[in-house]
Amino acid sequence: MRDVASILPLAVDAVSFLGDGRRLIDGLSFDMPAGGLAVLLGPNGAGKSLTLRLCHGLLTPSQGRIRWAAGAEGRSRRHAMVFQKPIMLRRSVEANIAHALAAAGISGSERRDRARDALARFGLSERATQAARLLSGGEQQRLAIARAWALRPELLFLDEPTSQLDPAATRQIEELLSGLVAEGITVLMSTHDLGQARRLASRVLFLHRGRLIEDASAQSFFAQPASPEARAFLAGELIW
């Protein structure tokens, strides 16, 4: 189903990003090996969304490099991103998935099969012909994840995927994400929800003012954060 060689690990090497005359990301370095769900945590303005966009290639680092596994540049792109507010095309639910597949160069017959598999996998088959923009917020986020899943990514980037959802829709998305990780998809996501991070994360990357302050297992981060910034954040005392 996929090329034999993996695009992972992803290596972020001393990456900085400048914007509006300021250093918004400052010397960021970490690796993303295959497997698990890593969470980017930090207060507003810490650089979580920027980090995801840099990794996905939507932004170019001002300094440093972002590298995929050796030779990955010559293979098909196998990473996808889902944004905080899903972008829905003025098309049906199924056509939204088919459009993404067409843009990725997937042929007509395979495109139809993949789109229908994605609809079934994410509980949207009965909505296939409905206008995507008429879906509820939770359904739109499910569609956005289904659209990304249909591309068969090895690594999925998620930017605050449940921040605008009610508790029931949030629970659905969390269950889907756990299922994706169980399928072998690696996930890097940002969230402000500490409870969600505790429930889902195997690893925490804690950012503050564009710098990586801690990179630890979720268990050790929540049990005994190593930095004063992380301790203040978990106590609700680090706002910016």
GIURWO-V565197 format. One line per field, one symbol per residue. ss: DSSP state (H for helix, E for strand, - for the rest). psi: psi as a letter, one per 20 degrees, with the letter a starting at -180 (. if undefined). burial: b if it has 24 or more other C-alpha atoms within 12 Angstrom, else e. A space follows every 10 residues. Layout:
BEGIN
ss=???
psi=???
burial=???
END
This chain:
BEGIN
ss=---------E EEEEEEEEE- -EEEEEEEEE EE----EEEE E------HHH HHHHHH---- --EEEEE--- -HHH----EE EE-------- -EHHHHHHHH HHH----HHH HHHHHHHHHH H---HHH--- EHHH--HHHH HHHHHHHHHH ----EEEEE- ------HHHH HHHHHHHHHH HH---EEEEE ---HHHHHHH --EEEEEE-- EEEEEEEHHH HHH----HHH HHHH------
psi=hrqgqqiqqp poolpqpppk jqnhpnlppr qnrqqroppo qrrpjhjghg gghghijhqp qhqaqoprqp ihhirqplqr qprgoqopqm rrghhgghgh gghjjprggh ggggghgggg hjkjhijgiq phiiqrghhh hggghggghh ilqhppppol ijhjqrhghg hggghgghhg ghijpppoqq qiohggghhh qiqpopqplj qogqorqhgh ghhmphqhgh ghghikioh.
burial=eeeeebbbbb bbbebbbeee eeebbbbbbb bbbbbbbbbb bbbeebbbbb bbbbbbeeee beeebbbbee eeeeeebbbb bbbbbbbbee ebbbbbbbbb beebeeeeee bbebbbbbbe ebbbeebbee ebbebebbbb bbbbbbbbbb bbbbbbbbbb bbbbbeeeeb ebbbebbbeb beeebbbbbb bbbbebbbeb bbbbbbbbbb bbbbbbbbee bbeebeeebb eebbeeeeee
END
